[in-house]
Amino acid sequence: MGNDTINVTGETGFVSLKPSLVMKINVGETSPIGEVSNGSNLIQITVKGGTIKSVSGSGLDLDFETVFGGDWLYFDADKGRARLNVQGVAKSVVSLMPAGRRKADLSPGTQRVCQSLSCTLA
């Protein structure tokens, strides 16, 4: 990603970001966990499927299908904010294989993601 992906806006001085990925999930069952040690209220949500795709013009070329996952939704004790923690497994046309096997025709975006994750590409 280039230097233009993070900008400081106008008079406020706050940082603004340009999106790189769009994640759409199919929500499954919810399981209220309750209050945790810091006073936040926690709800676990099952992710039944969905997609993760790169935004046009982001410099990435990614298209994944979400296979399984979960969202751990925290509400602050004062109920002023909610925080998402989405984790899951996604698949693509790229397959991950044992070390030593490589495939050279991956998009540059997929190559960058796999290099940052230190995965071996088939």
C-alpha positions in Angstrom: 0.0 0.0 0.0 1.2 3.4 -0.8 1.6 6.5 1.3 -1.8 7.7 0.2 -3.6 5.1 2.3 -3.4 7.2 5.5 -4.4 10.8 5.5 -4.8 13.4 8.2 -8.0 15.2 7.7 -8.6 19.0 7.8 -8.6 21.0 11.0 -9.3 18.1 13.4 -6.0 16.4 12.8 -7.6 12.9 13.0 -6.4 10.1 10.8 -8.6 8.8 8.1 -8.1 5.5 6.4 -9.0 4.2 2.9 -10.5 0.7 3.1 -8.6 -2.2 1.5 -10.9 -5.1 2.3 -14.7 -5.6 2.6 -15.8 -8.5 4.8 -19.4 -9.6 4.6 -20.5 -12.4 7.0 -23.6 -14.5 7.4 -24.5 -14.4 11.1 -25.5 -17.6 12.8 -26.4 -18.3 16.4 -25.6 -15.9 19.2 -24.5 -16.9 22.7 -24.5 -14.3 25.4 -21.5 -14.9 27.6 -22.2 -12.1 30.1 -20.0 -9.7 32.0 -16.2 -10.1 31.8 -13.5 -9.0 34.2 -13.2 -5.4 32.9 -17.0 -4.9 33.2 -17.7 -5.3 29.4 -20.6 -7.4 28.3 -19.5 -10.2 25.9 -21.6 -11.9 23.2 -20.2 -14.7 20.9 -21.7 -14.9 17.4 -21.2 -17.8 15.0 -20.1 -16.9 11.5 -21.8 -19.3 9.1 -20.1 -18.1 5.9 -19.4 -14.9 3.9 -16.8 -13.2 1.7 -13.7 -11.2 2.1 -12.8 -9.1 -1.0 -10.4 -6.4 -1.9 -11.6 -2.9 -2.7 -11.1 -1.8 -6.3 -8.0 0.5 -6.4 -6.5 -0.7 -3.1 -3.6 -2.4 -4.9 -4.8 -5.8 -3.6 -6.4 -8.6 -5.7 -8.1 -10.8 -3.1 -11.3 -12.8 -3.2 -11.9 -15.3 -0.3 -14.9 -17.3 0.9 -15.4 -17.5 4.7 -15.7 -21.1 5.7 -16.1 -20.8 9.5 -15.6 -18.2 12.1 -16.8 -16.4 15.2 -17.4 -12.8 16.3 -16.7 -11.8 19.9 -18.7 -8.7 20.4 -17.8 -6.6 23.5 -20.0 -3.7 24.8 -18.1 -1.3 27.1 -19.3 -1.2 30.7 -20.8 2.3 30.1 -22.5 0.9 26.9 -20.9 3.8 25.0 -19.0 1.6 22.5 -19.0 -1.8 21.0 -15.9 -3.6 19.8 -15.7 -6.5 17.3 -13.2 -9.3 17.3 -13.9 -11.4 14.2 -11.8 -14.5 13.6 -12.3 -17.2 11.1 -11.1 -19.5 8.3 -11.4 -18.4 4.6 -10.5 -20.2 1.4 -9.4 -19.0 -2.0 -8.1 -20.3 -5.3 -4.7 -20.3 -3.6 -3.9 -23.4 -1.6 -1.3 -23.7 1.2 1.0 -26.7 0.9 4.1 -28.1 2.6 7.3 -26.2 2.3 9.2 -26.5 -1.0 6.2 -26.4 -3.3 5.5 -23.0 -5.0 3.1 -21.6 -7.5 4.2 -18.6 -9.5 0.9 -17.3 -11.0 -0.5 -15.6 -7.9 -1.7 -12.1 -7.9 0.7 -9.5 -6.4 -1.9 -8.8 -3.6 -2.2 -12.5 -2.7 1.6 -12.8 -2.7 1.9 -9.8 -0.3 -0.6 -11.3 2.1 1.0 -14.7 2.1 4.4 -13.2 2.6 3.2 -11.2 5.6 1.7 -14.3 7.1 4.9 -16.3 6.3 2.9 -19.0 4.6 4.1 -21.4 1.9 2.3 -21.3 -1.4 1.6 -24.3 -3.6 
